[in-house]
């Protein structure tokens, strides 16, 4: 197998592994609040929103040390161990207790930071400036296929149900736990890349993918990775991209947790309200896969770089927010177990609700594929710290959003995303223009990025 084929193989395995793990986890997140609402008349008194807030809060803080962990343990083993913790979190729902639920939330937050830092490094090590766009799109399309499969099962399994029984819950979460473990095992198929840097050239791939060495050298690499993270945090490009990243954290919370809860709370959808949560997740996945696939395939032929794709993303999201504002009752995110009979500015439409799910997924893929691409391009020699900062900002904003989702009406959640999304798009444009100017100064073709 040629070096290029080997790299593409690694990207595909990476995407498939994440697809299985997040088939389980994203489906879990999409239905967690609905399942928990049906449990709250028992001894269990947890909140899905609070759990997600804990996860993303710990996730955010853990990104400060995740480059050091990956430097010491290595990316492959880091992803394997992280995958095990994802599986344990999902398994808690088989027989949930409040203490185990919140404890698992803390551990999965740490695991997520390590997992995504190792993923960013693996993606960058197996790419160059000519393939980073394609590889980001391929990875994203495979990853977001996870939204399709798990939610397809939920749609058919919960059709016609207005209450989720104990048997329904156990069946779903046993299946999701097994699926997550399959993805974890697939990480073992990723093949280590040879060092292609010139002698004496230092880079994060060399630090993180280095062979086993003495404890002192491992500690040195860990400290160096931490220092790089702190140093990169205050660069102009990272600060500007952090606004865009903050927006992806807010809208991630909305489409992966809040919007499904809103749909499941609308009583006017009748007996389909619970199965529509699964259908919503499917169409979010369709949007994500379509966006990731198209932007990956077009990355080599685009003459205009990343800005048009990000522009498409914000326009698509603004259309979705507008339609959701008109279609969904204002109290849907915080409705009680009985749901809500309120009406917004139109009678709730299932078709509009599902169309908005597609738009949310498509817009999210626009932002995330281009953020992965520009980070891999700008920080090819510091990939692990750069991706750790990306996930730090994204996760802390997701944690904040999950927290206020317990209290804010729908209109205020939409308004926050509109404001942050607008400024995040502008800051991305600035960084992309500067990247294009730097590339032109080197004599490279801008369309190659």
Buried (B, 14 or more C-beta within 10 A) or exposed (E): EEEEEBBBBBBBBBBBBBBBBBBBBBBBBBBBBBBBBBBEEEEBEBBBBBBBBBBBBBBBBBBBBBBBBBBBBBBBBBBBBBBEBBBBBBBBBBEBEEEBBBBBBBBBBBBBBBBBBBBBBBBBBBBBBEBBBBBBBBBBBBBBBBBBBBBBBBBEBBBEBBEBEEEBBEBBBBBBBBBBBBBBEBBEBBEEBEBEEEEEEEBBBBBBBBEEEEEEEBEBBBEBBBEBBEEBBEBEBBBBBBBBBBBBBBBBBBBBBBBBBBBBBBBBBEEBBBBBBBBBBBBBBBBBBBBBBBBBBEBEEBEEBBBEBBBBBBBBBBBBBEBBBEBBBBBBBBBEEEBBEBBBEEEBBBEBBBBBBBBBBBBBBBBBBBBBBBBBBBBBBBBBBBBBBBBBBBBBBBBBBBBBBBEBEBEEBBEBBBEBBEEBBEBBBBBBEBBBEEBEEEEBEBBBB
